Amino acid sequence: MEKNFIEEFNKEFKKMYFNYNKAVSENDYDTAIEIGEKILQGLIKISREYILSSSCRNLIF
C-alpha cells in the first residue's frame, strides 16, 4: 500500500468517525447510521482491494 493512500484513508476515516460521534451525541441516529454504513463500506473496500488481494498474492507466490 502506498503511504499517500494510507494517509488519505486515515484522514477520511477520522472525519467520518468525528461526524458519526457528533450525530450520536446530538441524538441524530439516522445520520449516525448513514455515516456508520459509509465507514463500514470503506473498511470493506480496503479489506477487499488491499488486504485480501495482498494476502492472496503472497499465497500464490
N, CA, C and O atoms as a Maestro MAE file, in Angstrom:
{
 s_m_m2io_version
 :::
 2.0.0
}

f_m_ct {
 s_m_title
 :::
 protein
 m_atom[244] {
  # First column is atom index #
  i_m_mmod_type
  r_m_x_coord
  r_m_y_coord
  r_m_z_coord
  i_m_residue_number
  s_m_chain_name
  s_m_pdb_residue_name
  s_m_pdb_atom_name
  i_m_atomic_number
  :::
  1 25 0.839 -1.185 0.000 1 A "MET " " N  " 7
  2 3 0.000 0.000 0.000 1 A "MET " " CA " 6
  3 2 0.882 1.245 0.000 1 A "MET " " C  " 6
  4 15 1.929 1.287 0.646 1 A "MET " " O  " 8
  5 25 0.456 2.207 -0.703 2 A "GLU " " N  " 7
  6 3 1.209 3.443 -0.772 2 A "GLU " " CA " 6
  7 2 0.955 4.291 0.465 2 A "GLU " " C  " 6
  8 15 -0.142 4.294 1.024 2 A "GLU " " O  " 8
  9 25 1.992 5.008 0.877 3 A "LYS " " N  " 7
  10 3 1.881 5.870 2.050 3 A "LYS " " CA " 6
  11 2 0.796 6.927 1.850 3 A "LYS " " C  " 6
  12 15 0.020 7.196 2.766 3 A "LYS " " O  " 8
  13 25 0.737 7.526 0.660 4 A "ASN " " N  " 7
  14 3 -0.252 8.551 0.369 4 A "ASN " " CA " 6
  15 2 -1.672 8.009 0.508 4 A "ASN " " C  " 6
  16 15 -2.552 8.684 1.043 4 A "ASN " " O  " 8
  17 25 -1.887 6.792 0.025 5 A "PHE " " N  " 7
  18 3 -3.205 6.178 0.140 5 A "PHE " " CA " 6
  19 2 -3.591 6.007 1.606 5 A "PHE " " C  " 6
  20 15 -4.717 6.314 1.995 5 A "PHE " " O  " 8
  21 25 -2.666 5.523 2.408 6 A "ILE " " N  " 7
  22 3 -2.934 5.303 3.831 6 A "ILE " " CA " 6
  23 2 -3.245 6.623 4.523 6 A "ILE " " C  " 6
  24 15 -4.163 6.692 5.340 6 A "ILE " " O  " 8
  25 25 -2.495 7.661 4.207 7 A "GLU " " N  " 7
  26 3 -2.737 8.977 4.804 7 A "GLU " " CA " 6
  27 2 -4.117 9.504 4.433 7 A "GLU " " C  " 6
  28 15 -4.837 10.021 5.287 7 A "GLU " " O  " 8
  29 25 -4.486 9.375 3.169 8 A "GLU " " N  " 7
  30 3 -5.803 9.847 2.718 8 A "GLU " " CA " 6
  31 2 -6.931 9.047 3.360 8 A "GLU " " C  " 6
  32 15 -7.935 9.613 3.792 8 A "GLU " " O  " 8
  33 25 -6.764 7.739 3.418 9 A "PHE " " N  " 7
  34 3 -7.776 6.897 4.045 9 A "PHE " " CA " 6
  35 2 -7.934 7.271 5.514 9 A "PHE " " C  " 6
  36 15 -9.055 7.410 6.004 9 A "PHE " " O  " 8
  37 25 -6.828 7.434 6.212 10 A "ASN " " N  " 7
  38 3 -6.860 7.781 7.628 10 A "ASN " " CA " 6
  39 2 -7.542 9.133 7.843 10 A "ASN " " C  " 6
  40 15 -8.339 9.287 8.769 10 A "ASN " " O  " 8
  41 25 -7.236 10.097 7.004 11 A "LYS " " N  " 7
  42 3 -7.844 11.426 7.093 11 A "LYS " " CA " 6
  43 2 -9.363 11.343 6.919 11 A "LYS " " C  " 6
  44 15 -10.116 11.919 7.705 11 A "LYS " " O  " 8
  45 25 -9.801 10.632 5.897 12 A "GLU " " N  " 7
  46 3 -11.238 10.492 5.620 12 A "GLU " " CA " 6
  47 2 -11.944 9.707 6.724 12 A "GLU " " C  " 6
  48 15 -13.050 10.059 7.135 12 A "GLU " " O  " 8
  49 25 -11.298 8.643 7.200 13 A "PHE " " N  " 7
  50 3 -11.881 7.821 8.255 13 A "PHE " " CA " 6
  51 2 -12.073 8.640 9.529 13 A "PHE " " C  " 6
  52 15 -13.127 8.555 10.160 13 A "PHE " " O  " 8
  53 25 -11.079 9.425 9.914 14 A "LYS " " N  " 7
  54 3 -11.184 10.269 11.114 14 A "LYS " " CA " 6
  55 2 -12.317 11.280 10.977 14 A "LYS " " C  " 6
  56 15 -13.055 11.529 11.931 14 A "LYS " " O  " 8
  57 25 -12.451 11.860 9.787 15 A "LYS " " N  " 7
  58 3 -13.513 12.835 9.531 15 A "LYS " " CA " 6
  59 2 -14.890 12.182 9.689 15 A "LYS " " C  " 6
  60 15 -15.772 12.733 10.348 15 A "LYS " " O  " 8
  61 25 -15.066 11.006 9.080 16 A "MET " " N  " 7
  62 3 -16.352 10.311 9.184 16 A "MET " " CA " 6
  63 2 -16.636 9.900 10.627 16 A "MET " " C  " 6
  64 15 -17.768 10.019 11.097 16 A "MET " " O  " 8
  65 25 -15.615 9.419 11.327 17 A "TYR " " N  " 7
  66 3 -15.804 8.984 12.708 17 A "TYR " " CA " 6
  67 2 -16.179 10.165 13.602 17 A "TYR " " C  " 6
  68 15 -17.020 10.027 14.490 17 A "TYR " " O  " 8
  69 25 -15.560 11.322 13.374 18 A "PHE " " N  " 7
  70 3 -15.912 12.530 14.120 18 A "PHE " " CA " 6
  71 2 -17.373 12.887 13.877 18 A "PHE " " C  " 6
  72 15 -18.112 13.171 14.820 18 A "PHE " " O  " 8
  73 25 -17.790 12.873 12.607 19 A "ASN " " N  " 7
  74 3 -19.177 13.208 12.264 19 A "ASN " " CA " 6
  75 2 -20.157 12.185 12.829 19 A "ASN " " C  " 6
  76 15 -21.260 12.538 13.246 19 A "ASN " " O  " 8
  77 25 -19.754 10.924 12.841 20 A "TYR " " N  " 7
  78 3 -20.580 9.865 13.433 20 A "TYR " " CA " 6
  79 2 -20.801 10.143 14.925 20 A "TYR " " C  " 6
  80 15 -21.935 10.117 15.403 20 A "TYR " " O  " 8
  81 25 -19.727 10.406 15.647 21 A "ASN " " N  " 7
  82 3 -19.840 10.685 17.082 21 A "ASN " " CA " 6
  83 2 -20.663 11.934 17.352 21 A "ASN " " C  " 6
  84 15 -21.432 11.979 18.313 21 A "ASN " " O  " 8
  85 25 -20.504 12.944 16.514 22 A "LYS " " N  " 7
  86 3 -21.278 14.175 16.660 22 A "LYS " " CA " 6
  87 2 -22.768 13.888 16.479 22 A "LYS " " C  " 6
  88 15 -23.595 14.359 17.260 22 A "LYS " " O  " 8
  89 25 -23.102 13.123 15.458 23 A "ALA " " N  " 7
  90 3 -24.507 12.786 15.204 23 A "ALA " " CA " 6
  91 2 -25.098 11.998 16.371 23 A "ALA " " C  " 6
  92 15 -26.231 12.253 16.779 23 A "ALA " " O  " 8
  93 25 -24.345 11.052 16.907 24 A "VAL " " N  " 7
  94 3 -24.833 10.265 18.049 24 A "VAL " " CA " 6
  95 2 -25.044 11.166 19.256 24 A "VAL " " C  " 6
  96 15 -26.062 11.056 19.938 24 A "VAL " " O  " 8
  97 25 -24.095 12.056 19.527 25 A "SER " " N  " 7
  98 3 -24.219 12.931 20.696 25 A "SER " " CA " 6
  99 2 -25.388 13.901 20.564 25 A "SER " " C  " 6
  100 15 -25.918 14.384 21.565 25 A "SER " " O  " 8
  101 25 -25.785 14.183 19.328 26 A "GLU " " N  " 7
  102 3 -26.926 15.068 19.076 26 A "GLU " " CA " 6
  103 2 -28.225 14.285 18.875 26 A "GLU " " C  " 6
  104 15 -29.240 14.849 18.467 26 A "GLU " " O  " 8
  105 25 -28.185 12.986 19.165 27 A "ASN " " N  " 7
  106 3 -29.345 12.099 19.005 27 A "ASN " " CA " 6
  107 2 -29.876 12.065 17.571 27 A "ASN " " C  " 6
  108 15 -31.062 11.820 17.348 27 A "ASN " " O  " 8
  109 25 -29.006 12.309 16.620 28 A "ASP " " N  " 7
  110 3 -29.369 12.248 15.204 28 A "ASP " " CA " 6
  111 2 -28.963 10.868 14.685 28 A "ASP " " C  " 6
  112 15 -27.982 10.718 13.957 28 A "ASP " " O  " 8
  113 25 -29.741 9.880 15.078 29 A "TYR " " N  " 7
  114 3 -29.368 8.496 14.820 29 A "TYR " " CA " 6
  115 2 -29.477 8.104 13.350 29 A "TYR " " C  " 6
  116 15 -28.740 7.231 12.890 29 A "TYR " " O  " 8
  117 25 -30.372 8.727 12.617 30 A "ASP " " N  " 7
  118 3 -30.461 8.429 11.181 30 A "ASP " " CA " 6
  119 2 -29.162 8.815 10.471 30 A "ASP " " C  " 6
  120 15 -28.640 8.059 9.653 30 A "ASP " " O  " 8
  121 25 -28.657 9.989 10.795 31 A "THR " " N  " 7
  122 3 -27.387 10.427 10.213 31 A "THR " " CA " 6
  123 2 -26.248 9.538 10.682 31 A "THR " " C  " 6
  124 15 -25.369 9.185 9.896 31 A "THR " " O  " 8
  125 25 -26.259 9.177 11.959 32 A "ALA " " N  " 7
  126 3 -25.210 8.305 12.503 32 A "ALA " " CA " 6
  127 2 -25.191 6.963 11.775 32 A "ALA " " C  " 6
  128 15 -24.123 6.430 11.473 32 A "ALA " " O  " 8
  129 25 -26.358 6.431 11.500 33 A "ILE " " N  " 7
  130 3 -26.432 5.153 10.780 33 A "ILE " " CA " 6
  131 2 -25.891 5.306 9.358 33 A "ILE " " C  " 6
  132 15 -25.147 4.447 8.885 33 A "ILE " " O  " 8
  133 25 -26.255 6.385 8.679 34 A "GLU " " N  " 7
  134 3 -25.751 6.625 7.325 34 A "GLU " " CA " 6
  135 2 -24.225 6.718 7.316 34 A "GLU " " C  " 6
  136 15 -23.563 6.125 6.464 34 A "GLU " " O  " 8
  137 25 -23.684 7.458 8.261 35 A "ILE " " N  " 7
  138 3 -22.231 7.610 8.342 35 A "ILE " " CA " 6
  139 2 -21.584 6.281 8.711 35 A "ILE " " C  " 6
  140 15 -20.550 5.912 8.155 35 A "ILE " " O  " 8
  141 25 -22.192 5.567 9.645 36 A "GLY " " N  " 7
  142 3 -21.670 4.261 10.039 36 A "GLY " " CA " 6
  143 2 -21.622 3.294 8.872 36 A "GLY " " C  " 6
  144 15 -20.674 2.520 8.740 36 A "GLY " " O  " 8
  145 25 -22.638 3.334 8.028 37 A "GLU " " N  " 7
  146 3 -22.646 2.478 6.837 37 A "GLU " " CA " 6
  147 2 -21.517 2.856 5.885 37 A "GLU " " C  " 6
  148 15 -20.870 1.981 5.310 37 A "GLU " " O  " 8
  149 25 -21.278 4.155 5.715 38 A "LYS " " N  " 7
  150 3 -20.182 4.601 4.848 38 A "LYS " " CA " 6
  151 2 -18.832 4.159 5.408 38 A "LYS " " C  " 6
  152 15 -17.940 3.760 4.660 38 A "LYS " " O  " 8
  153 25 -18.693 4.234 6.727 39 A "ILE " " N  " 7
  154 3 -17.454 3.779 7.363 39 A "ILE " " CA " 6
  155 2 -17.245 2.298 7.088 39 A "ILE " " C  " 6
  156 15 -16.156 1.881 6.693 39 A "ILE " " O  " 8
  157 25 -18.287 1.506 7.296 40 A "LEU " " N  " 7
  158 3 -18.173 0.065 7.064 40 A "LEU " " CA " 6
  159 2 -17.888 -0.255 5.602 40 A "LEU " " C  " 6
  160 15 -17.081 -1.135 5.303 40 A "LEU " " O  " 8
  161 25 -18.545 0.450 4.698 41 A "GLN " " N  " 7
  162 3 -18.297 0.227 3.266 41 A "GLN " " CA " 6
  163 2 -16.845 0.537 2.914 41 A "GLN " " C  " 6
  164 15 -16.221 -0.179 2.130 41 A "GLN " " O  " 8
  165 25 -16.319 1.598 3.494 42 A "GLY " " N  " 7
  166 3 -14.922 1.949 3.251 42 A "GLY " " CA " 6
  167 2 -13.973 0.891 3.777 42 A "GLY " " C  " 6
  168 15 -12.999 0.540 3.112 42 A "GLY " " O  " 8
  169 25 -14.251 0.381 4.968 43 A "LEU " " N  " 7
  170 3 -13.399 -0.656 5.547 43 A "LEU " " CA " 6
  171 2 -13.474 -1.953 4.748 43 A "LEU " " C  " 6
  172 15 -12.468 -2.641 4.573 43 A "LEU " " O  " 8
  173 25 -14.665 -2.283 4.267 44 A "ILE " " N  " 7
  174 3 -14.812 -3.484 3.435 44 A "ILE " " CA " 6
  175 2 -14.040 -3.312 2.127 44 A "ILE " " C  " 6
  176 15 -13.368 -4.237 1.672 44 A "ILE " " O  " 8
  177 25 -14.138 -2.137 1.533 45 A "LYS " " N  " 7
  178 3 -13.418 -1.874 0.286 45 A "LYS " " CA " 6
  179 2 -11.909 -2.015 0.494 45 A "LYS " " C  " 6
  180 15 -11.219 -2.632 -0.317 45 A "LYS " " O  " 8
  181 25 -11.413 -1.449 1.568 46 A "ILE " " N  " 7
  182 3 -9.985 -1.551 1.880 46 A "ILE " " CA " 6
  183 2 -9.603 -3.008 2.073 46 A "ILE " " C  " 6
  184 15 -8.574 -3.461 1.572 46 A "ILE " " O  " 8
  185 25 -10.432 -3.732 2.797 47 A "SER " " N  " 7
  186 3 -10.147 -5.149 3.049 47 A "SER " " CA " 6
  187 2 -10.069 -5.931 1.750 47 A "SER " " C  " 6
  188 15 -9.155 -6.732 1.557 47 A "SER " " O  " 8
  189 25 -11.022 -5.703 0.864 48 A "ARG " " N  " 7
  190 3 -11.055 -6.441 -0.403 48 A "ARG " " CA " 6
  191 2 -9.897 -6.062 -1.317 48 A "ARG " " C  " 6
  192 15 -9.185 -6.923 -1.833 48 A "ARG " " O  " 8
  193 25 -9.723 -4.767 -1.506 49 A "GLU " " N  " 7
  194 3 -8.787 -4.303 -2.526 49 A "GLU " " CA " 6
  195 2 -7.329 -4.368 -2.101 49 A "GLU " " C  " 6
  196 15 -6.450 -4.549 -2.943 49 A "GLU " " O  " 8
  197 25 -7.061 -4.228 -0.833 50 A "TYR " " N  " 7
  198 3 -5.673 -4.124 -0.416 50 A "TYR " " CA " 6
  199 2 -5.219 -5.278 0.466 50 A "TYR " " C  " 6
  200 15 -4.170 -5.875 0.221 50 A "TYR " " O  " 8
  201 25 -5.995 -5.591 1.478 51 A "ILE " " N  " 7
  202 3 -5.562 -6.621 2.425 51 A "ILE " " CA " 6
  203 2 -5.718 -8.005 1.824 51 A "ILE " " C  " 6
  204 15 -4.759 -8.776 1.795 51 A "ILE " " O  " 8
  205 25 -6.913 -8.337 1.341 52 A "LEU " " N  " 7
  206 3 -7.139 -9.673 0.795 52 A "LEU " " CA " 6
  207 2 -6.344 -9.911 -0.482 52 A "LEU " " C  " 6
  208 15 -5.772 -10.985 -0.666 52 A "LEU " " O  " 8
  209 25 -6.305 -8.925 -1.355 53 A "SER " " N  " 7
  210 3 -5.554 -9.123 -2.595 53 A "SER " " CA " 6
  211 2 -4.070 -9.294 -2.305 53 A "SER " " C  " 6
  212 15 -3.401 -10.081 -2.975 53 A "SER " " O  " 8
  213 25 -3.554 -8.586 -1.340 54 A "SER " " N  " 7
  214 3 -2.152 -8.731 -0.951 54 A "SER " " CA " 6
  215 2 -1.902 -10.101 -0.342 54 A "SER " " C  " 6
  216 15 -0.895 -10.743 -0.642 54 A "SER " " O  " 8
  217 25 -2.809 -10.547 0.506 55 A "SER " " N  " 7
  218 3 -2.670 -11.862 1.133 55 A "SER " " CA " 6
  219 2 -2.730 -12.966 0.094 55 A "SER " " C  " 6
  220 15 -1.972 -13.933 0.171 55 A "SER " " O  " 8
  221 25 -3.620 -12.832 -0.872 56 A "CYS " " N  " 7
  222 3 -3.747 -13.850 -1.924 56 A "CYS " " CA " 6
  223 2 -2.493 -13.902 -2.786 56 A "CYS " " C  " 6
  224 15 -2.046 -14.985 -3.163 56 A "CYS " " O  " 8
  225 25 -1.928 -12.759 -3.098 57 A "ARG " " N  " 7
  226 3 -0.686 -12.743 -3.883 57 A "ARG " " CA " 6
  227 2 0.424 -13.455 -3.126 57 A "ARG " " C  " 6
  228 15 1.222 -14.174 -3.727 57 A "ARG " " O  " 8
  229 25 0.482 -13.262 -1.820 58 A "ASN " " N  " 7
  230 3 1.513 -13.912 -1.016 58 A "ASN " " CA " 6
  231 2 1.326 -15.423 -0.982 58 A "ASN " " C  " 6
  232 15 2.304 -16.164 -0.890 58 A "ASN " " O  " 8
  233 25 0.091 -15.882 -1.055 59 A "LEU " " N  " 7
  234 3 -0.160 -17.319 -1.053 59 A "LEU " " CA " 6
  235 2 0.219 -17.963 -2.378 59 A "LEU " " C  " 6
  236 15 0.692 -19.099 -2.415 59 A "LEU " " O  " 8
  237 25 0.009 -17.238 -3.452 60 A "ILE " " N  " 7
  238 3 0.268 -17.776 -4.784 60 A "ILE " " CA " 6
  239 2 1.771 -17.859 -5.060 60 A "ILE " " C  " 6
  240 15 2.244 -18.829 -5.651 60 A "ILE " " O  " 8
  241 25 2.499 -16.862 -4.639 61 A "PHE " " N  " 7
  242 3 3.935 -16.817 -4.960 61 A "PHE " " CA " 6
  243 2 4.761 -17.345 -3.852 61 A "PHE " " C  " 6
  244 15 5.987 -17.379 -3.957 61 A "PHE " " O  " 8
  :::
 }
 m_bond[243] {
  # First column is bond index #
  i_m_from
  i_m_to
  i_m_order
  :::
  1 1 2 1
  2 2 3 1
  3 3 4 2
  4 3 5 1
  5 5 6 1
  6 6 7 1
  7 7 8 2
  8 7 9 1
  9 9 10 1
  10 10 11 1
  11 11 12 2
  12 11 13 1
  13 13 14 1
  14 14 15 1
  15 15 16 2
  16 15 17 1
  17 17 18 1
  18 18 19 1
  19 19 20 2
  20 19 21 1
  21 21 22 1
  22 22 23 1
  23 23 24 2
  24 23 25 1
  25 25 26 1
  26 26 27 1
  27 27 28 2
  28 27 29 1
  29 29 30 1
  30 30 31 1
  31 31 32 2
  32 31 33 1
  33 33 34 1
  34 34 35 1
  35 35 36 2
  36 35 37 1
  37 37 38 1
  38 38 39 1
  39 39 40 2
  40 39 41 1
  41 41 42 1
  42 42 43 1
  43 43 44 2
  44 43 45 1
  45 45 46 1
  46 46 47 1
  47 47 48 2
  48 47 49 1
  49 49 50 1
  50 50 51 1
  51 51 52 2
  52 51 53 1
  53 53 54 1
  54 54 55 1
  55 55 56 2
  56 55 57 1
  57 57 58 1
  58 58 59 1
  59 59 60 2
  60 59 61 1
  61 61 62 1
  62 62 63 1
  63 63 64 2
  64 63 65 1
  65 65 66 1
  66 66 67 1
  67 67 68 2
  68 67 69 1
  69 69 70 1
  70 70 71 1
  71 71 72 2
  72 71 73 1
  73 73 74 1
  74 74 75 1
  75 75 76 2
  76 75 77 1
  77 77 78 1
  78 78 79 1
  79 79 80 2
  80 79 81 1
  81 81 82 1
  82 82 83 1
  83 83 84 2
  84 83 85 1
  85 85 86 1
  86 86 87 1
  87 87 88 2
  88 87 89 1
  89 89 90 1
  90 90 91 1
  91 91 92 2
  92 91 93 1
  93 93 94 1
  94 94 95 1
  95 95 96 2
  96 95 97 1
  97 97 98 1
  98 98 99 1
  99 99 100 2
  100 99 101 1
  101 101 102 1
  102 102 103 1
  103 103 104 2
  104 103 105 1
  105 105 106 1
  106 106 107 1
  107 107 108 2
  108 107 109 1
  109 109 110 1
  110 110 111 1
  111 111 112 2
  112 111 113 1
  113 113 114 1
  114 114 115 1
  115 115 116 2
  116 115 117 1
  117 117 118 1
  118 118 119 1
  119 119 120 2
  120 119 121 1
  121 121 122 1
  122 122 123 1
  123 123 124 2
  124 123 125 1
  125 125 126 1
  126 126 127 1
  127 127 128 2
  128 127 129 1
  129 129 130 1
  130 130 131 1
  131 131 132 2
  132 131 133 1
  133 133 134 1
  134 134 135 1
  135 135 136 2
  136 135 137 1
  137 137 138 1
  138 138 139 1
  139 139 140 2
  140 139 141 1
  141 141 142 1
  142 142 143 1
  143 143 144 2
  144 143 145 1
  145 145 146 1
  146 146 147 1
  147 147 148 2
  148 147 149 1
  149 149 150 1
  150 150 151 1
  151 151 152 2
  152 151 153 1
  153 153 154 1
  154 154 155 1
  155 155 156 2
  156 155 157 1
  157 157 158 1
  158 158 159 1
  159 159 160 2
  160 159 161 1
  161 161 162 1
  162 162 163 1
  163 163 164 2
  164 163 165 1
  165 165 166 1
  166 166 167 1
  167 167 168 2
  168 167 169 1
  169 169 170 1
  170 170 171 1
  171 171 172 2
  172 171 173 1
  173 173 174 1
  174 174 175 1
  175 175 176 2
  176 175 177 1
  177 177 178 1
  178 178 179 1
  179 179 180 2
  180 179 181 1
  181 181 182 1
  182 182 183 1
  183 183 184 2
  184 183 185 1
  185 185 186 1
  186 186 187 1
  187 187 188 2
  188 187 189 1
  189 189 190 1
  190 190 191 1
  191 191 192 2
  192 191 193 1
  193 193 194 1
  194 194 195 1
  195 195 196 2
  196 195 197 1
  197 197 198 1
  198 198 199 1
  199 199 200 2
  200 199 201 1
  201 201 202 1
  202 202 203 1
  203 203 204 2
  204 203 205 1
  205 205 206 1
  206 206 207 1
  207 207 208 2
  208 207 209 1
  209 209 210 1
  210 210 211 1
  211 211 212 2
  212 211 213 1
  213 213 214 1
  214 214 215 1
  215 215 216 2
  216 215 217 1
  217 217 218 1
  218 218 219 1
  219 219 220 2
  220 219 221 1
  221 221 222 1
  222 222 223 1
  223 223 224 2
  224 223 225 1
  225 225 226 1
  226 226 227 1
  227 227 228 2
  228 227 229 1
  229 229 230 1
  230 230 231 1
  231 231 232 2
  232 231 233 1
  233 233 234 1
  234 234 235 1
  235 235 236 2
  236 235 237 1
  237 237 238 1
  238 238 239 1
  239 239 240 2
  240 239 241 1
  241 241 242 1
  242 242 243 1
  243 243 244 2
  :::
 }
}
